Amino acid sequence: MGAILDVTELLKEPSGMVGAVVIIIVGYFFVKWVFAEPEDEE
């Protein structure tokens, strides 16, 4: 619960919003990479 409050405090600052957007984008591409169809491996 404390972590959620820390995040909401961080989002009140412009730099915190930028950081949150970067984390979301990185997380999105990481999930896409993890769940991507495997290449043809031999």
C-alpha positions, 0 to 999 in steps of 0.5 A, a space after each residue: 500500500 505504501 508503494 502505491 502512495 509513493 507512486 501517486 506522490 511521484 506522479 504529481 511531479 512532471 519528472 515523475 510523469 515522464 518516468 512513469 511513461 518511460 517505465 510503461 513503454 519499457 514494460 510494454 515492449 518487454 511483455 511483447 518480447 517475452 510473449 513474441 512468437 519464437 523464431 525458427 530455432 534449430 
